[in-house]
Amino acid sequence: MFNSRKIFLYAILFAAFTFTACESDDPEPENDGEVITDVILNFQELDASGNPVGAVSSFSASDPQGIEVGATPTIETVELTKGKTYQLNIEVRNSIENEDITEEILEEADEHQFYFLGTAFVGSPILTYQYDDLSGELIGVQGILTVQQNPGFNNANMQIILRHDLDKNYPGASNPNFQEYAMAGGESDLDITFPVVVE
């Protein structure tokens, strides 16, 4: 009887150990993405030859808790001029950890891509955008933005979406104004809308 009890206890201990060992093989939870507290849009006018001219104009969106989790981010209105072409550079930061997330986006270029939507780009667009990243990879950290000479309206919304871990070969994914971006998979690290005024 004593031996039977002992064997039974050993069996329970072995089963508990096996269950615990199996648990350690479970996949780790997915990273929910970076906390983004600041997005800065830097515009510099380009001349007819594509050379930068004049000063850089910057417009930002920020939330000290994180743009995706905070209650009310502060968003500046983007002011552009009819008929002008600009080089647009985007900076993304995490001020909580004092991190420049732009660097990480560039390092993981094959996993990240910005999309440009909203009434400024879709429907009757007043702006056009093309990728112009230095690496040649379609990312959107740098691009060329053109304002129509005679837009039908002068107020619009510029929605900027940063996708992570998407399939860049998905049909249509190379279009910076791809409205069905979610079909390419991945998840959004950022989804922010700037008001735009064209003068």
C-alpha positions as semicolon CSV with decimal commas, in nm:
position;residue;x (nm);y (nm);z (nm)
1;M;0,000;0,000;0,000
2;F;0,284;0,234;0,090
3;N;0,455;0,165;-0,242
4;S;0,132;0,225;-0,436
5;R;0,088;0,560;-0,265
6;K;0,447;0,655;-0,337
7;I;0,412;0,563;-0,704
8;F;0,091;0,765;-0,725
9;L;0,262;1,073;-0,577
10;Y;0,556;1,037;-0,816
11;A;0,311;1,016;-1,108
12;I;0,143;1,341;-1,000
13;L;0,478;1,518;-0,962
14;F;0,593;1,393;-1,303
15;A;0,270;1,512;-1,466
16;A;0,302;1,857;-1,302
17;F;0,665;1,886;-1,416
18;T;0,576;1,782;-1,772
19;F;0,291;2,038;-1,787
20;T;0,520;2,316;-1,661
21;A;0,788;2,222;-1,913
22;C;0,534;2,234;-2,196
23;E;0,418;2,577;-2,085
24;S;0,769;2,719;-2,130
25;D;0,753;2,625;-2,500
26;D;0,449;2,844;-2,560
27;P;0,514;3,133;-2,799
28;E;0,593;3,467;-2,643
29;P;0,321;3,731;-2,674
30;E;0,346;3,959;-2,980
31;N;0,506;4,300;-2,943
32;D;0,228;4,558;-2,963
33;G;0,459;4,803;-3,140
34;E;0,645;5,114;-3,037
35;V;0,492;5,392;-2,833
36;I;0,490;5,699;-3,057
37;T;0,455;6,033;-2,878
38;D;0,560;6,269;-3,157
39;V;0,525;6,285;-3,535
40;I;0,692;6,573;-3,718
41;L;0,625;6,650;-4,085
42;N;0,906;6,851;-4,243
43;F;0,830;7,021;-4,575
44;Q;1,090;7,187;-4,797
45;E;0,995;7,343;-5,128
46;L;1,159;7,202;-5,443
47;D;1,229;7,410;-5,752
48;A;1,156;7,302;-6,110
49;S;1,482;7,102;-6,114
50;G;1,396;6,921;-5,792
51;N;1,644;7,115;-5,577
52;P;1,547;7,220;-5,223
53;V;1,487;7,594;-5,180
54;G;1,394;7,808;-4,883
55;A;1,343;7,713;-4,521
56;V;1,191;7,392;-4,387
57;S;0,836;7,419;-4,249
58;S;0,754;7,171;-3,973
59;F;0,418;7,061;-3,835
60;S;0,376;6,816;-3,549
61;A;0,135;6,592;-3,365
62;S;0,214;6,492;-3,009
63;D;0,075;6,325;-2,700
64;P;0,292;6,267;-2,390
65;Q;0,118;5,932;-2,326
66;G;0,149;5,814;-2,687
67;I;-0,054;5,919;-2,988
68;E;-0,229;5,582;-3,016
69;V;-0,317;5,559;-2,645
70;G;-0,353;5,918;-2,526
71;A;-0,687;6,093;-2,502
72;T;-0,632;6,403;-2,713
73;P;-0,313;6,451;-2,913
74;T;-0,213;6,806;-3,005
75;I;-0,214;6,828;-3,386
76;E;-0,094;7,130;-3,583
77;T;-0,256;7,237;-3,910
78;V;-0,036;7,179;-4,215
79;E;-0,016;7,493;-4,432
80;L;0,088;7,450;-4,797
81;T;0,091;7,666;-5,111
82;K;-0,098;7,599;-5,435
83;G;0,112;7,471;-5,723
84;K;0,419;7,402;-5,507
85;T;0,616;7,078;-5,483
86;Y;0,774;6,980;-5,153
87;Q;1,011;6,720;-5,019
88;L;0,839;6,568;-4,716
89;N;1,046;6,406;-4,442
90;I;0,873;6,236;-4,150
91;E;1,022;6,205;-3,802
92;V;0,873;5,964;-3,548
93;R;0,977;5,976;-3,182
94;N;0,911;5,828;-2,841
95;S;0,982;6,109;-2,593
96;I;0,904;5,880;-2,296
97;E;1,212;5,666;-2,373
98;N;1,395;5,943;-2,563
99;E;1,403;5,724;-2,876
100;D;1,417;5,824;-3,241
101;I;1,185;5,562;-3,389
102;T;1,260;5,691;-3,740
103;E;1,597;5,514;-3,722
104;E;1,429;5,185;-3,635
105;I;1,183;5,228;-3,923
106;L;1,474;5,278;-4,164
107;E;1,667;4,981;-4,019
108;E;1,360;4,761;-4,065
109;A;1,268;4,915;-4,401
110;D;1,132;4,591;-4,545
111;E;0,878;4,571;-4,259
112;H;0,746;4,930;-4,254
113;Q;0,552;5,154;-4,491
114;F;0,361;5,481;-4,464
115;Y;0,029;5,534;-4,641
116;F;-0,123;5,874;-4,716
117;L;-0,502;5,893;-4,718
118;G;-0,779;6,132;-4,615
119;T;-0,959;6,389;-4,829
120;A;-0,627;6,547;-4,927
121;F;-0,528;6,236;-5,128
122;V;-0,846;6,038;-5,198
123;G;-1,159;6,121;-5,396
124;S;-1,088;6,463;-5,547
125;P;-0,729;6,494;-5,425
126;I;-0,559;6,828;-5,381
127;L;-0,225;6,661;-5,300
128;T;-0,024;6,389;-5,471
129;Y;0,253;6,189;-5,307
130;Q;0,530;5,962;-5,435
131;Y;0,784;5,764;-5,235
132;D;1,139;5,900;-5,260
133;D;1,328;5,717;-4,986
134;L;1,706;5,728;-5,016
135;S;1,736;5,348;-4,989
136;G;1,496;5,292;-5,280
137;E;1,273;5,085;-5,051
138;L;0,910;5,201;-5,038
139;I;0,884;5,337;-4,684
140;G;0,757;5,695;-4,694
141;V;1,002;5,848;-4,446
142;Q;1,095;6,070;-4,742
143;G;0,873;6,155;-5,037
144;I;0,769;6,415;-5,291
145;L;0,441;6,594;-5,229
146;T;0,278;6,818;-5,492
147;V;-0,008;7,062;-5,432
148;Q;-0,251;7,110;-5,719
149;Q;-0,235;7,445;-5,894
150;N;-0,613;7,493;-5,886
151;P;-0,757;7,270;-5,613
152;G;-1,134;7,247;-5,586
153;F;-1,115;7,326;-5,213
154;N;-0,850;7,452;-4,973
155;N;-0,927;7,256;-4,654
156;A;-0,866;6,883;-4,626
157;N;-0,743;6,605;-4,397
158;M;-0,409;6,426;-4,435
159;Q;-0,431;6,081;-4,276
160;I;-0,090;5,923;-4,224
161;I;-0,076;5,552;-4,144
162;L;0,239;5,357;-4,059
163;R;0,203;4,984;-4,121
164;H;0,435;4,724;-3,972
165;D;0,505;4,369;-4,090
166;L;0,295;4,399;-4,407
167;D;0,335;4,211;-4,735
168;K;0,486;4,477;-4,961
169;N;0,432;4,252;-5,263
170;Y;0,057;4,246;-5,215
171;P;-0,119;4,391;-5,526
172;G;-0,168;4,766;-5,475
173;A;0,056;4,788;-5,167
174;S;0,313;4,996;-5,357
175;N;0,056;5,276;-5,401
176;P;0,105;5,538;-5,125
177;N;-0,271;5,609;-5,137
178;F;-0,377;5,242;-5,115
179;Q;-0,711;5,253;-4,932
180;E;-0,719;4,876;-4,883
181;Y;-0,380;4,876;-4,705
182;A;-0,511;4,637;-4,437
183;M;-0,546;4,366;-4,706
184;A;-0,163;4,357;-4,723
185;G;-0,155;4,232;-4,365
186;G;0,048;4,362;-4,074
187;E;-0,072;4,614;-3,820
188;S;-0,078;4,989;-3,774
189;D;0,191;5,144;-3,554
190;L;0,047;5,489;-3,623
191;D;-0,276;5,638;-3,756
192;I;-0,289;6,017;-3,727
193;T;-0,482;6,282;-3,921
194;F;-0,350;6,633;-3,977
195;P;-0,577;6,917;-4,094
196;V;-0,445;7,074;-4,417
197;V;-0,497;7,428;-4,546
198;V;-0,387;7,524;-4,898
199;E;-0,330;7,893;-4,967
